[in-house]
């Protein structure tokens, strides 16, 4: 991946440019420049004239504002994919904030006059940027703006008792804690109902309710109704008169005020299909619909989604279905999906109907809290992803890395894997601990145990059928599917005919792993309908791209592919340890290593194929590592790719590398 193609790839995966046609993207490429800013360097100052539109390719930018006494307040920290300077570029007004590099940054810049030209040429961009403009309101006539950009999330359901209010409050507290952002809950209750939020937050009798039908004569009046929760989330209780049709406009007025003060606004909406309620949803950036695995409720939810799409033209990426696994039916996930006819955004486990609205704080290790925490990190744009690379026995280093992640309580929101990385990632994602995974590898205690996994066949498409490997994996994974994972999982395979990556996110885990492990020339390819799939390491030996493409902003990658330096150290170690003849001892480079390994392990074509793969994969992995924020590369000197019986030593090397970099990891997720 050359430097220019790297920028192309990164920019195409940024939502602002993601939907552009090839010609439109080519047009933009002619207009932008790439500028580097060092840590502490000011990009522009508050009050300065607009000159550029900026987009972050790498690094973090702090935007701040200064009050009349000269005090500087940081409003936001922006990271990869975020853009700024947009309001001044659109309006021509002086910059309303100061932008400063928090660390070394790489920015895409477009001159203001060229930016205007681009918007005229590509109206789609102008529409997208208008949404940003509406979120970055100034309202300096009311009070100083205290946040840079806000997000409105509406929670609703098509039926009562769906767990919506408990979910909304827990989402709010989790966003506050995980994203370190200001959050307010707007609890909108029908006139014939009593708000449930006070009970689940244990704040009975300590609140007053604002009647939306009375209209806001003085905009600032709403601030008198804000209840400050002791755990850092603010709450406003609202009601309305049934026959009054103007109250949704009052909600819009309130939202236009609060976006200046809160990063996240959570709307807990009544579970009904009044047109007024649906109109409020137009103000939302995301709509979370709560349902459960009961046939009639899934059908009701499907109907609600249909109304939102056809009648109100809500885009699909705005609607997210949360399945609350309560209800009497034990329905398989595939059947739920079929009834819903819509992708399920997340599952939350069953909880008591009178559960705490602060479960994420009171019971942080509960399954419900963990599920909501992952949702909040995705909405808070602070997902942490882990990419596990290829390498057969080298991949046992992943186990040591996972041990450190468990002990240090590093939050991992999504995990990807290629080949052996897919095996380890799958076992961990279904709930097995690093110690349990290491115990599985102890089945290879004898050096020649690997041959028990190899069933040789006539080499039409591969010299190994893979049946024995399939039986081994079946024993430990059973019939689990991607719906059974506790952590979102992406398994990478390669479609060699199409020369493109195939990402598994659905279906049986076993099929995905067999495809990801099918090394060309060794294993027969995995057949999926009309596709022939090979080892994920062919195209993605370090699978950071699938994480990047789903919007993960913080990526930890474990690269266990040996570098040329690793190979040199390995040659020296083997030379010292083995009594080989002089001709072999002095053989140089990769060819020397092949000869030495062959002399030690008495292997033939397998080793030559794998060694060739190592050369290719290391170069590709180095390019994929550019998308990661922290790259772990354990020292594997003296170890060989076929030494499955040394899993504990590999795990120790992975653990040591993770501990050496633990402060970098903590700083990344902080």
ROLUM-899597 format. One record per residue (C-alpha): x, y, z. Coordinates in steps of 0.001 Angstrom, whole numbers, plus 500000, padded with zeros to 6 digits. Layout:
% residues N
- X/Y/Z
...
This chain:
% residues 670
- 500000/500000/500000
- 501897/503067/498711
- 501547/506313/500645
- 499080/507890/498205
- 496933/504749/498056
- 497026/504652/501862
- 495486/508146/501982
- 492940/507097/499374
- 491918/504099/501480
- 491666/506115/504707
- 489634/508884/503100
- 487181/506509/501419
- 486420/504946/504797
- 485595/508326/506378
- 481775/508727/506408
- 481900/512213/504883
- 483507/510846/501693
- 482296/507238/501880
- 479310/507580/499539
- 481058/509514/496794
- 481340/508257/493244
- 484756/507531/491782
- 484758/510687/489667
- 483686/512849/492637
- 486439/511412/494803
- 488994/512022/492052
- 487793/515629/491813
- 488284/516177/495565
- 491759/514608/495462
- 492914/517381/493173
- 491863/520013/495712
- 493278/518825/499018
- 496702/518904/500597
- 498267/516866/503424
- 499828/518888/506275
- 501647/517673/509385
- 501246/519464/512744
- 503551/518706/515659
- 502324/518191/519213
- 501339/521530/520773
- 501199/523378/517455
- 498169/525665/516941
- 496198/525001/513755
- 494182/528216/514086
- 493155/530629/516839
- 489727/531760/517955
- 488797/534955/516103
- 491150/534329/513178
- 489912/534498/509598
- 488862/531233/507911
- 491297/529759/505424
- 490891/525970/505301
- 488561/523050/505901
- 490400/520421/507988
- 489984/516642/508353
- 492054/514464/510701
- 493887/511525/509114
- 496042/510759/512142
- 496362/512175/515660
- 494092/514235/517936
- 493043/517893/517909
- 491750/519843/520926
- 489205/522583/520218
- 488796/525205/522920
- 487227/528581/523535
- 488206/531563/525675
- 485836/533474/527970
- 485963/537233/528558
- 488390/536735/531444
- 490884/534907/529249
- 490217/531423/530628
- 490626/528717/527993
- 488126/525805/528115
- 488554/522649/526028
- 485250/521814/524339
- 486235/518611/522558
- 489065/516300/521559
- 488732/515274/517911
- 490320/512163/516414
- 490734/510364/513080
- 487858/510951/510667
- 486565/514108/512368
- 486538/517433/510538
- 486647/521009/511795
- 486816/524575/510495
- 483604/523757/508621
- 481379/526517/510020
- 483824/529285/509205
- 484469/527772/505766
- 480724/527772/505060
- 479811/531143/506574
- 483015/533143/506207
- 482804/534118/509897
- 485977/534158/512040
- 486786/530903/513824
- 484728/530538/517023
- 487256/528171/518640
- 490986/527521/518846
- 492288/524244/517346
- 495535/522790/518687
- 497392/519508/518076
- 497352/517250/521152
- 499952/514982/519558
- 501655/514738/516170
- 498863/515043/513589
- 498370/514517/509900
- 495570/516693/508487
- 493855/516892/505135
- 493325/520544/504236
- 491128/522125/501563
- 491422/525904/500904
- 488162/527754/501579
- 487622/528880/497980
- 488222/525327/496725
- 485893/524042/499453
- 483059/526226/498138
- 483778/524956/494621
- 483584/521331/495837
- 480215/521879/497538
- 478752/523356/494356
- 480088/520436/492344
- 478980/517759/494867
- 475683/518801/496567
- 475686/515560/498594
- 478583/516915/500653
- 476758/520181/501258
- 473756/518265/502668
- 475995/516237/504983
- 477824/519318/506220
- 474545/521149/506844
- 473752/518503/509472
- 477042/519302/511172
- 476301/523006/511001
- 472963/522479/512784
- 474721/520577/515583
- 477435/523182/516078
- 475089/526061/516845
- 476598/529120/518494
- 473652/530816/520271
- 476026/533314/521843
- 473072/535617/522380
- 471893/533197/525094
- 475116/532019/526736
- 478583/530808/525934
- 478599/527492/524047
- 480244/524795/526170
- 480379/521839/523734
- 481649/521642/520169
- 479236/519059/518765
- 476302/517096/520164
- 474416/513881/519385
- 470697/513238/519946
- 469666/509619/520593
- 465993/508652/520860
- 464903/505479/522676
- 461456/504081/521865
- 459549/500830/521397
- 456348/499704/519720
- 454881/498200/522916
- 455019/498779/526718
- 457357/496970/529143
- 460154/496618/526579
- 462831/497768/529030
- 463135/501089/527199
- 463421/503434/530198
- 465933/501232/532038
- 467927/501018/528816
- 467807/504802/528217
- 469068/505640/531708
- 471821/503011/531643
- 472898/504188/528190
- 473134/507745/529526
- 475269/506780/532532
- 477475/504577/530388
- 478018/507339/527807
- 478988/509711/530603
- 481514/507271/532027
- 482914/505698/528854
- 483025/508709/526530
- 483751/511211/529337
- 481101/513518/527908
- 478192/515547/529315
- 474798/513812/529046
- 471188/514849/529683
- 468100/512599/529685
- 464783/514040/528463
- 462077/511817/529943
- 458911/512588/527928
- 455898/511045/529628
- 452276/510878/528343
- 449757/512885/530391
- 448064/509757/531759
- 451301/508153/532983
- 453638/508711/535911
- 457334/508962/534947
- 459215/505711/535680
- 462646/507292/535645
- 462370/508764/539178
- 461676/505304/540593
- 464468/503484/538804
- 466873/506307/539713
- 465545/506469/543285
- 464727/510185/543049
- 461020/510177/543986
- 459624/513483/545163
- 462780/515365/544158
- 461733/516559/540748
- 459271/518794/538942
- 457742/518231/535525
- 457711/520755/532678
- 454494/520833/530611
- 455483/521079/526949
- 452025/522304/525964
- 452538/525560/527846
- 455151/526695/525299
- 458512/528222/526172
- 457928/531951/526561
- 461418/532432/527981
- 463904/529980/526435
- 466147/529847/529493
- 463164/528735/531600
- 463943/525074/530858
- 467176/525259/532907
- 465095/525595/536076
- 463771/522067/535466
- 467134/520327/535088
- 467743/517788/537852
- 471409/517170/538629
- 472031/513492/539339
- 474825/512833/541816
- 476453/510428/539313
- 476964/513097/536670
- 473969/512773/534327
- 471329/515528/534162
- 467606/514778/533784
- 464577/516778/532639
- 461037/515450/533157
- 458560/516547/530482
- 454885/515930/529819
- 452324/517220/527323
- 448588/517684/526819
- 447054/515007/524616
- 445024/517294/522351
- 447762/519900/521967
- 449548/519568/518608
- 452217/522201/519214
- 454215/520496/521956
- 456695/518772/519555
- 457806/522248/518454
- 458582/523037/522082
- 460732/519909/522239
- 462661/521170/519208
- 463189/524538/520933
- 464507/522786/524035
- 466857/520615/521971
- 468208/523654/520113
- 469174/525122/523487
- 470609/522007/525084
- 472895/521096/522171
- 475059/523984/523340
- 475644/522400/526731
- 475514/518614/526320
- 477457/516202/524148
- 474643/513626/524294
- 470896/514150/524608
- 468951/510951/525340
- 465209/511131/524609
- 463084/508538/526432
- 459977/508679/524261
- 456513/507193/524967
- 455897/503785/523374
- 453187/504854/520981
- 452891/505721/517310
- 451473/509208/517575
- 452578/511287/514633
- 453813/513933/517063
- 456221/511405/518638
- 457483/510277/515252
- 458022/513892/514190
- 460308/514420/517179
- 462458/511590/515847
- 463413/513847/512946
- 465674/515680/515390
- 467577/512491/516253
- 470977/511399/515040
- 470214/507808/516080
- 467006/505949/516973
- 467293/502975/519319
- 464225/500736/519100
- 463829/498288/521995
- 462162/494940/521334
- 462331/491352/522589
- 462393/487862/521014
- 458619/487371/521053
- 457008/486847/517653
- 454281/489492/517984
- 456732/492085/519321
- 459252/491454/516539
- 456476/491866/513972
- 455293/495047/515715
- 458846/496400/515659
- 459175/495528/511978
- 455985/497494/511280
- 457296/500490/513232
- 460558/500446/511265
- 458564/500233/508038
- 456612/503358/509026
- 459793/505236/509850
- 461345/504325/506507
- 458385/504797/504178
- 456372/507559/505811
- 459173/509573/507398
- 462073/508546/505134
- 464462/507724/507950
- 467728/506269/506588
- 468549/502722/507697
- 471826/503698/509326
- 469861/505947/511688
- 467657/503116/513045
- 469241/500619/515458
- 467343/497674/516911
- 468226/496579/520450
- 466861/493132/521356
- 466152/492758/525065
- 466373/488995/525658
- 463401/488918/528042
- 460163/487205/527066
- 459106/483564/527346
- 460140/482387/523869
- 463598/480914/523375
- 463879/481875/519757
- 467109/481285/517772
- 468800/484457/516581
- 468365/483472/512928
- 464585/483224/513426
- 464523/486588/515217
- 466306/488131/512257
- 463878/486527/509811
- 460814/487880/511661
- 462351/491310/512107
- 463628/491584/508518
- 466218/493997/509842
- 469745/493819/511206
- 469948/493652/515000
- 472316/496318/516283
- 472851/494689/519691
- 471472/492230/522226
- 471071/492958/525921
- 470491/490071/528363
- 467309/489563/530322
- 466940/491627/533517
- 464212/492125/536108
- 461517/494631/535097
- 462321/496656/538213
- 466069/496638/537647
- 468247/499639/538460
- 468543/502522/536053
- 472187/502741/537134
- 473114/499086/536645
- 476191/500073/534620
- 477449/501806/537769
- 476066/499494/540468
- 476838/496167/538749
- 479526/497007/536160
- 480535/493361/535617
- 476985/492162/534878
- 476255/490970/531337
- 473666/493736/530909
- 476158/496426/531928
- 478782/495053/529559
- 476340/494979/526650
- 475194/498571/527240
- 478809/499649/527708
- 479717/498356/524236
- 476721/500184/522733
- 477691/503419/524485
- 481279/503153/523281
- 480052/502750/519717
- 477705/505731/519990
- 480397/507670/521838
- 482801/507079/518952
- 485379/505536/521279
- 485311/501858/520286
- 488433/499853/521071
- 489275/497108/518582
- 491768/494243/518771
- 493269/492700/515615
- 494962/489290/515901
- 497306/488389/513065
- 498412/485180/511337
- 501338/482902/512194
- 500320/479333/513225
- 502314/478571/516433
- 503391/482213/516617
- 499687/482984/517102
- 499830/481474/520591
- 501406/484816/521559
- 497855/486194/521287
- 496914/484200/524379
- 499465/486084/526500
- 498206/489409/525159
- 494635/488433/526090
- 495811/487534/529602
- 497122/491074/530119
- 493949/492583/528626
- 491875/490556/531102
- 494020/491401/534125
- 494262/495100/533300
- 490535/495254/532426
- 491214/496797/529015
- 487806/497222/527294
- 487683/495475/523907
- 484539/496256/521938
- 485236/494272/518763
- 487868/491717/517775
- 489098/490601/514347
- 491287/487682/513358
- 492957/485997/510408
- 493960/482311/510365
- 495264/481349/513845
- 494195/484821/514958
- 490641/483899/513918
- 490796/480735/516032
- 491985/482571/519164
- 489567/485491/518573
- 486601/483118/518200
- 487360/481196/521396
- 487749/484447/523352
- 484625/486020/521850
- 482392/483124/522956
- 483528/483637/526546
- 486585/481420/527038
- 489330/483041/529129
- 492970/483207/528117
- 493733/480441/530629
- 491029/478215/529128
- 492379/478837/525624
- 495903/478018/526797
- 494573/474794/528311
- 493174/473825/524891
- 496621/474300/523321
- 498095/471834/525835
- 496628/469122/523629
- 499776/469713/521546
- 502256/468821/524302
- 504167/466362/522109
- 506275/467923/519308
- 504738/465684/516634
- 501113/466261/517721
- 500640/468640/514814
- 500608/465683/512433
- 497389/464540/514118
- 495719/467625/512603
- 496959/466949/509069
- 495116/464593/506731
- 497019/464451/503468
- 495192/464006/500186
- 495961/463942/496472
- 497024/467562/495762
- 494372/468867/493425
- 493620/472119/495324
- 495633/471442/498472
- 497705/468682/500053
- 495600/468659/503283
- 491827/468073/503356
- 491261/469790/506722
- 488806/467217/508128
- 490924/466608/511236
- 491254/470346/511897
- 487479/470644/511481
- 486871/467911/514084
- 489290/469570/516513
- 487587/472967/516228
- 484136/471375/516410
- 484985/469937/519834
- 485702/473403/521228
- 483254/475604/519312
- 480338/473239/518812
- 477589/474741/516650
- 478039/478307/517816
- 477306/481097/515370
- 478188/484777/515236
- 474937/485445/517115
- 476372/483567/520107
- 479480/485716/520607
- 479765/487944/523661
- 482092/490373/521859
- 481439/491413/518232
- 483708/489344/515999
- 485022/489673/512447
- 486823/486765/510801
- 488808/487444/507653
- 489207/485160/504632
- 490433/485849/501087
- 488510/485426/497860
- 491467/484829/495576
- 489456/484755/492345
- 487966/488179/493032
- 491167/489330/494770
- 489205/490799/497633
- 488728/490308/501357
- 485743/488315/502604
- 484568/489326/506080
- 482558/486771/508040
- 480036/488353/510441
- 477160/485871/510171
- 476641/482143/510138
- 478543/479289/511851
- 481854/480219/513451
- 483355/476928/512314
- 482823/477705/508620
- 484409/481132/509004
- 487475/479728/510770
- 487990/476925/508241
- 487934/479499/505447
- 490313/481815/507300
- 492796/478970/507941
- 492851/477527/504384
- 496441/478345/503429
- 496766/478162/499612
- 498729/475140/498443
- 498389/473451/501827
- 494671/473248/502663
- 491929/472799/500115
- 489978/476063/499702
- 486732/476545/501599
- 483693/476548/499318
- 480946/479084/500093
- 478245/479021/497412
- 480134/480055/494287
- 483165/481381/496132
- 486466/479643/496839
- 487935/481161/500008
- 491502/480932/501259
- 493522/481970/504283
- 492722/485471/505542
- 496454/486113/505740
- 496735/486242/501953
- 495235/489740/501884
- 494931/490674/505588
- 497670/489086/507720
- 497025/491793/510332
- 493252/492454/510044
- 493025/496116/511029
- 491059/497154/507941
- 487766/495461/509004
- 487952/497360/512310
- 488770/500641/510622
- 485913/500205/508145
- 483335/499768/510948
- 484457/503033/512542
- 486753/501769/515297
- 488918/504726/516275
- 491273/502972/518723
- 492953/499857/517347
- 495379/497522/519115
- 497064/495097/516695
- 499105/491993/517523
- 501514/491271/514674
- 503203/487878/515092
- 504587/487647/511553
- 508408/487493/511836
- 510381/490417/510439
- 513686/489989/508627
- 515415/491006/511864
- 513487/488257/513681
- 514665/485784/511063
- 518294/486840/511479
- 518075/486383/515250
- 516383/483026/514716
- 519206/481854/512440
- 521808/482746/515048
- 519860/480972/517792
- 519495/477810/515706
- 523181/477932/514722
- 524188/477972/518365
- 521751/475229/519335
- 522214/472696/516534
- 525183/470587/515441
- 524700/471008/511718
- 527299/470710/509005
- 529367/473703/507990
- 527697/474161/504591
- 524302/474550/506194
- 525618/476610/509097
- 526964/479333/506816
- 524035/479438/504396
- 522819/483093/504242
- 519395/484695/504675
- 516011/483109/504067
- 517507/480169/502155
- 519791/479478/505082
- 516855/479482/507479
- 514952/477041/505279
- 517899/474710/505239
- 518394/474981/508993
- 514714/474421/509736
- 514594/471480/507382
- 517638/470001/509090
- 516018/470440/512518
- 512422/469436/511855
- 512772/467165/508828
- 509864/468947/507128
- 509639/469638/503439
- 507033/471392/501306
- 505034/472769/504269
- 507978/474720/505564
- 508883/476112/502174
- 505296/477266/501577
- 505054/478850/505020
- 508449/480570/504726
- 507397/482079/501413
- 504177/483265/503009
- 506103/484858/505876
- 508073/487055/503464
- 504920/488268/501721
- 502777/488593/504849
- 505286/490658/506808
- 505314/493377/504142
- 501503/493474/503963
- 501195/493389/507768
- 503509/496387/508045
- 501162/498377/505819
- 498088/497252/507744
- 499806/498278/510974
- 499507/501913/509851
- 495813/501758/510711
- 496565/500677/514295
- 497286/503000/517214
- 499307/500449/519195
- 501127/497567/517481
- 502442/494663/519581
- 505194/492561/517999
- 506399/489866/520430
- 510004/488681/520348
- 509930/485122/518980
- 513677/484503/518748
- 514514/480820/518964
- 510940/479713/518292
- 509582/478107/515141
- 506192/478250/513454
- 505608/474488/513851
- 506363/474292/517586
- 502775/473965/518760
- 504034/472110/521839
- 505643/475357/523076
- 502338/477215/523440
- 503136/478315/527002
- 506424/479869/525892
- 504698/481689/523021
- 502040/482928/525464
- 504766/484236/527793
- 506345/486164/524902
- 502962/487732/524070
- 502348/488618/527709
- 505792/490234/528004
- 505181/492359/524905
- 501760/493475/526163
- 503181/494445/529555
- 505974/496429/527877
- 503319/498458/526059
- 500608/498579/528726
- 501019/502310/529388
- 500567/503046/525669
- 497421/500923/525682
- 496030/502635/528784
- 496780/506042/527323
- 494967/505034/524129
- 491773/503952/525869
- 491922/506698/528508
